[in-house]
Structures are given as C-alpha cells and as structure tokens.
Amino acid sequence: MADEASGNYKAFNYCVSFIDLLGQRNAAKGQGLLPSISSKAEDEAFQNSISDNVGGILQLQRDVEELDKVLSPDPNSPFRQALSDEEKIVWDEMQLAAVKTQYWSDGFVKFVCLGNQEIKCPVKGAFEIFCTAGYFCMLGLVKHRPVRGAIDIAWGMEIRPGELYGPAIVRAYELEREVAQYPRIVVGQEVIRYLEAHKANAGKEPEILANRDFAKRCLNMLVQDDDGHWILHYLGDEFRSSVTYEHHNHLYEKARNFAIQQLEKHRQLRNTKLAFRYSQLLAYFEVHTPSA
C-alpha cells in the first residue's frame, strides 16, 4: 500500500497468475465506430457482434466468481465444528489465504501477498492460484473459449485495495504473452524456488507443516514441457485429486475433442501458427490419457 503523505511505500512479494482469454483480437477485427442502425436486422447483427466481443469475457468473470465461492472456507464444516476453540483459532489462521482477483481487459489476475504476517499459510494462496489457473485452462477448452496464462512471483504493491501494480504482474504477463503460446499455464522459476524452499522446511510448527504440504501438492501439479518450461499439469493425478475429481475423464474428452477440431480447422486454413499450437496441445493430451 502507498502512504503518499509520508512518502512511505510498502511492497511485498506476490504470487500472481495472469489468465488471458484467447481469440478476442479476431472478434474485434475490422470494427471501429458504432454503426448506424436503422432496422431490426441491423440491430440484431450488432448485438451478435457485441456478444462475440463481450460475451466470453462476461462469462469468464461469472465463472471466476462461482469458483471463488467453491474455494471459500466453510466456517460450518463438520471438521471445523469438531475442533476445540483453541484449535479453531489455529485452523482459521491456516485457512486465511487472501487471494484477490483483478479483472484485466479480456482476462483476469489472481494474486496473493506472500509477506502478510497475518497470513500464516501463504502457500495455500499459491495452491488456490494453481487450482484456479488449471481449472480455467481446462474449462476454456471444454467451453470452446480457450485461455492461456502464467504464474510467477515478484514484488508488487496494492496501490489501492485489490489493485496490484509492479513487477509481479509484469513478469506473469510477459510469461503469458511471450512464452505460453498455446493453451497452457507456464510457471516461472521463482515459483519453483519458493515452493521448494517450503518443501525443504523441516520445522514442526502447524503453519510450517501446512505450508510444506501445500508446497508438495503444488509441485506435484507441475510437469516440464518440450521447451523446458514448467507448466501446470491439469491432466495429472494431483490436479485430478484436488480439483476435477470424478469429472476428470468427462472434461478430458470434451477438451481433447475441441483440440482436435481446432487442429483440423487451422490445418485446412493453412494457419501455420495456430496449427502448430494446437498440435502441441493435442500432444499433451495424448501423452496424458486418463486411467479409467
């Protein structure tokens, strides 16, 4: 946060995911000023154009809000209710992750402060970011609205509540823009180092144990892609057991079918760039066919 009166700025390290909805540039291609509408048919045509431009973004934001509700801790869960008052205090401290959402043009940013002393288990925030990013990468294929993204760690500051600024966003954005290329989530090296550090912490305090467990789960959600970059492995066992559960195979088939359709479409159009990208995506699906 910024204290402009004193000139004192408080910056922290943040874990950030940058998720981008693909295809929006094509939806807006060739458009400019509002058209002159003089008939019902022209109005319907323009409404369809608006839907192509904005509909996917609004649906993405609704899906983000729905997932946020699912991931929110339940204060009335049977497990918490069975704890003593003292244990509930410790449990609630472990659950506080304070992951925030910042909508960004045709995508969104998820971030969590890693230096907030009130958050005893910051790696839980990173885990939530992993789950969200992987879920939307898979869901985007299922809904025929693919996304790509990246997760990284760097310093930043909330210049206003919920409005993050700084290298934390820039690094995630650059990874998404320059490295991700096809529908995948690239994970930066600082994230790997952060998780490995927590995994190696041999302390016995409850918060250390919790952070270590979430770090292991995050690391188990990674796989190294053909270009050497680590990506979020949303077809892997850890993601399945943490996010997609019994729906995994059904989601896999629908997402894979979309990838096949897109590959064939771009081959026929001789769109070299997109054909190669969907070929790479399909190869990922073929290598990680789910068990029955």
Residue, then its C-alpha position, 0 to 999 in steps of 0.5 A: m500500500a502507498d502512504e503518499a503523505s509520508g512518502n512511505y511505500k510498502a511492497f511485498n512479494y506476490c504470487v500472481s497468475f495472469i489468465d488471458l482469454l484467447g481469440q478476442r483480437n479476431a472478434a474485434k477485427g475490422q470494427g471501429l465506430l458504432p454503426s448506424i442502425s436503422s432496422k431490426a436486422e441491423d440491430e440484431a447483427f450488432q448485438n451478435s457482434i457485441s456478444d462475440n466481443v463481450g460475451g466470453i469475457l462476461q462469462l469468464q468473470r461469472d465463472v471466476e466468481e462461482l469458483d471463488k465461492v467453491l474455494s471459500p472456507d466453510p466456517n460450518s464444516p463438520f471438521r471445523q465444528a469438531l475442533s476445540d476453540e483453541e484449535k479453531i483459532v489455529w485452523d482459521e489462521m491456516q485457512l486465511a489465504a487472501v487471494k484477490t482477483q483483478y479483472w484485466s481487459d479480456g482476462f483476469v489476475k489472481f494474486v496473493c501477498l506472500g509477506n502478510q504476517e497475518i497470513k500464516c499459510p501463504v502457500k495455500g494462496a499459491f495452491e488456490i492460484f494453481c487450482t484456479a489457473g488449471y481449472f480455467c485452462m481446462l474449462g476454456l477448452v471444454k467451453h470452446r473459449p480457450v485461455r492461456g496464462a502464467i504464474d510467477i512471483a515478484w514484488g508488487m504493491e496494492i496501490r489501492p485495495g485489490e489493485l496490484y501494480g509492479p513487477a509481479i504482474v509484469r513478469a506473469y504477463e510477459l510469461e503469458r504473452e511471450v512464452a505460453q503460446y498455446p493453451r497452457i499455464v507456464v510457471g516461472q522459476e521463482v515459483i519453483r524456488y519458493l515452493e521448494a524452499h517450503k518443501a525443504n522446511a523441516g520445522k514442526e510448527p502447524e503453519i510450517l507443516a501446512n505450508r510444506d504440504f501445500a508446497k508438495r501438492c503444488l509441485n506435484m501439479l507441475v510437469q516440464d514441457d518440450d521447451g523446458h518450461w514448467i507448466l501446470h499439469y491439469l491432466g495429472d493425478e494431483f490436479r485430478s485429486s484436488v480439483t476435477y475429481e470424478h469429472h476428470n475423464h468427462l472434461y478430458e474428452k470434451a477438451r481433447n475433442f475441441a483440440i482436435q477440431q481446432l487442429e483440423k480447422h487451422r490445418q485446412l486454413r493453412n494457419t501455420k501458427l495456430a496449427f502448430r499450437y494446437s498440435q502441441l496441445l493435442a500432444y499433451f493430451e495424448v501423452h496424458t490419457p486418463s486411467a479409467 
